[in-house]
Amino acid sequence: MKPNVGMVYPVCAPVSAYTAGTSITYSAGSVVSEARSASISWERSDGEFYGDDVLLDTDNGVTGYTIEFEPAGLTDTIRKTLLGETQASSEYSITDAPAPYVGFGYIRVMRELSSGSPITTYEGWWYYRVQFSVTSEETRTKEKNLEWRTPTLSGKGTGVQLTSGSSAMTFAVHETFSSFSGAQTWLKSKAGIT
């Protein structure tokens, strides 16, 4: 794995239909904001099978994941898409309704040395089904030393069963490109951004 030196172009698309064993479809996607950071924690089963006092087999398959995503900011429209806020006229309400499921992706900028020269590649990442929330937001007065505050979104990701007759769950997909434009085109196609 190459070192990660950047993150750009976070996008999302609301899940419009999903039935296990078929493809997942999305409504038109959009760019979320400029990216600051994303941290993924993969959750795995931890099944160990013993016999004769020794470990005979293990199961460490992925069961889900969490994303901590920090955008540079969120517009009202993106909050509505990601968090499920409702809109009436120009007002947005936070209600007790669960947040919608969305597809979510971004581009990781990677760099490595090859024959003494830096080579930059771009990894497009797409997470099929995530439900985001904002668990805390902080607002403070402006002081002598300005502190920039942005929201952090917490996402819970679930797998999708994309093939009929298969019990395999797919959580995410990624592809490496030699150019940013290649990764961006791939990600736009996943999110339905024209």
Secondary structure, 3 states (H helix, E strand, C coil): CCCEEEEEEEEEEEEEECCCCCCCEECCCEECCCEEEEEEEEEECCEEEEECCEEEEEECCEEEEEEEEEECCCCHHHHHHHHCCEEECCEEECCCCCCCEEEEEEEEEEEEEECCEEEEEEEEEEEEEEEEECCCCCCCCCCCCCCCCCCCEEEEECCECCCCCCCCCECEEEEEECCHHHHHHHHHHHHCCC
